[in-house]
Amino acid sequence: MQEVVILEKVYGDRSGFEKMNKKLRSLLGDLEVEWKLSAVRKNWVMVALSGEDEEISANLIREEFGEVPYSLKNVEEGQTYRGRFIDLGKVGYGAYVDIGVFRPAPKDALLPLYYLKKTFEDIPVRWMIRRFGWVDNLPVEVEVTRVEFGAREIELAFTEKELKRIRTWTSDGFDKLFVVGTISEKVEEALIKTGHGRDVKRMEELGLMETLLVLKKGTQAPGIIKAIGPHLPGAVFGAIKFEERS
């Protein structure tokens, strides 16, 4: 049996399992392999494979979805990782990102406060979280800047690609919603049911269960949250709102 923990999480309404099964059926096609999905530590998705083609299937899955580093010893300074915000706002000295380190014990990595202030603005991290619409489980691309193996500490910075994305999101004048904890198809259904599909300029899948909605000019995020929220139990919303920073 081959086991791969991919760079996706399933949580919230757990609708991601069905969607991931469809993706795997498309990817693995006629290969002689069976698989089982489960959520392991911190909701990362593990694919357990068995069958004649399990090894080639595992390699295809790694190539398509990526794989967590598993162990601290596999984390390298200067390398890029795809992680998820976790425990946002619980500490004032930075923002934690889960990059998938399980051994020797589960360990989250830190975007330190000094880095965040230098990069964005000299404001408390909780204000940044609100301003940028950050929510737990939102995918982010980060680079490891320091690893202390003895103290088991990992420090991060955003990649240039991620910084460019954040700055675009917060400067283009369009309110935005991050919807995490359900698949994009359910978000679209909620928009159609409530008649708010016409208020969305663009929908973008950020991850298996994370969706970005770019709203049209004149459409404000709080109103959309109020409308579609009851149709998306288990979902959590983050918003970038321009009217508050005029």
Buried (B, 14 or more C-beta within 10 A) or exposed (E): EBBBBBBBBBBBBBBBBEBBBEBBEEBBEEBEBBBEBEBBEBBBBBBBBBBEBBEBBBEBBBEEBBBBBEEBEEBEEEEEBBBBBBEBBEEEEBBBBBBBBBEEEEBBBBBBBEBBBEBBEEEEBBEBBBBBBBBBBBBBBBBBBEBEEEEEEBBBBBBEEBBEBBEEBBEEEBBBBBBBBBBBEBBBBBBEEBEBEEBBEEBEBBBBBBBBBBBEEEBBBBEBBEBBBEBBEBBBBBBBBBEEEE
